[in-house]
Amino acid sequence: MTASSAPVVRARGLTMAYGAVGILHGVDLDVHRGEVLALLGPNGAGKTTTVEILEGFRRRSGGEVSVLGSDPERGDDAWRARIGLVLQSWRDHRRWRVAELLTHFAAYYADPRDPAGLLDLVGLTEQAGRQVERLSGGQRRRLDVALGIVGRPELLFLDEPTTGFDPEARHEFHLLVERLAREEGVTVLLTTHDLVEAERLADRIAMLVGGRIRAHGTPAELARGAAARAEVRWTAADGTPRRERTADPSRLVWELHRDAGGPIAGLEVRRPTLEDTYLHMVHRPDDAAAGTEGNTNSEERAA
Ligand SMILES: Nc1ncnc2c1ncn2[C@@H]1O[C@H](COP(=O)(O)OP(=O)(O)OP(=O)(O)O)[C@@H](O)[C@H]1O
């Protein structure tokens, strides 16, 4: 990715209403080539609506959107072939065998991945001859991922991709996404409710709350967000456990050290996590939505 390259995904002032009900209220979003962007937000925030608009499955009410250089509402087959989708809902191919299904989908693309190699990549080689309906939930999800990347997409949409994965499968999947992004330059837009996953995978995170981007930045920037404070824990001289939240933990520790005249018993400093920032954003009253709190990048810049 270079700073000057046009974003793979660009939205400006994106609005969406279902009937009279406004869902998106002016979303600005940029995703650059080879970047993994995680879109976070509570249930009903508008993530799926946003992603469906970007995928060309839903007509927006207003605003400008460009995906791989085209307006998704006018995306043709050639445009669609450059995009990979791993959706929440399973397409119904229950009686197909795993390898057959993958080979069938591969035939739609000009330069598909080799199905056998792909099965190996997602850890389904042993299940190659099994009917889709006989796969476990996590194995089906791996097949979803394989189907999403069989056409070597430039842009991959992952909608809660690791739901139902066991920890090892999740780890393998994370390595796969990292490889796609770092080595093949695939751009990834990920929606997830798993903050650990977002922190692990995302170059940048955008938090969508109530149809607006409330905060955006790298995971570290968001975790350091102005609203979230560190927690300092220690044991007082009389043996009682103490804790205090502060924006300046090193100062508090210095004061405690000075007052104690030496080492502080039971000292722990817990830095604010992405979860702290997320919960703060989600529970912030609506009238603060226009403020800059927690938004570690400039307000003018898109997420
Ligand atoms: N076709 C539709 N018609 C009317 N309202 C809809 C439609 N689709 C979604 N909505 C409403 O739009 C809002 C945003 O929904 P959306 O599915 O985009 O949220 P989300 O952030 O993806 O949520 P989740 O985390 O639960 O998947 C919700 O209030 C939902 O009820």
The ligand as a Gaussian input file, in Angstrom:
#p B3LYP/6-31G(d) Opt

LIG

0 1
 N      -34.281000      -5.234000       5.067000
 C      -34.449000      -4.492000       6.156000
 N      -35.576000      -3.774000       6.346000
 C      -35.752000      -3.011000       7.426000
 N      -34.835000      -2.867000       8.416000
 C      -33.693000      -3.548000       8.286000
 C      -33.427000      -4.388000       7.160000
 N      -32.191000      -4.929000       7.308000
 C      -31.704000      -4.442000       8.469000
 N      -32.598000      -3.626000       9.057000
 C      -32.406000      -2.880000      10.322000
 O      -31.276000      -2.055000      10.162000
 C      -30.526000      -1.977000      11.376000
 C      -29.066000      -2.341000      11.088000
 O      -29.017000      -3.720000      10.735000
 P      -27.647000      -4.427000      10.324000
 O      -28.001000      -5.853000      10.003000
 O      -26.984000      -3.628000       9.286000
 O      -26.830000      -4.341000      11.685000
 P      -25.488000      -5.085000      12.122000
 O      -24.597000      -4.027000      12.667000
 O      -24.965000      -5.902000      11.003000
 O      -25.992000      -6.028000      13.278000
 P      -25.470000      -7.487000      13.808000
 O      -24.244000      -7.234000      14.612000
 O      -26.611000      -7.923000      14.666000
 O      -25.254000      -8.377000      12.611000
 C      -31.231000      -2.895000      12.367000
 O      -32.046000      -2.097000      13.200000
 C      -32.063000      -3.794000      11.490000
 O      -33.242000      -4.195000      12.177000

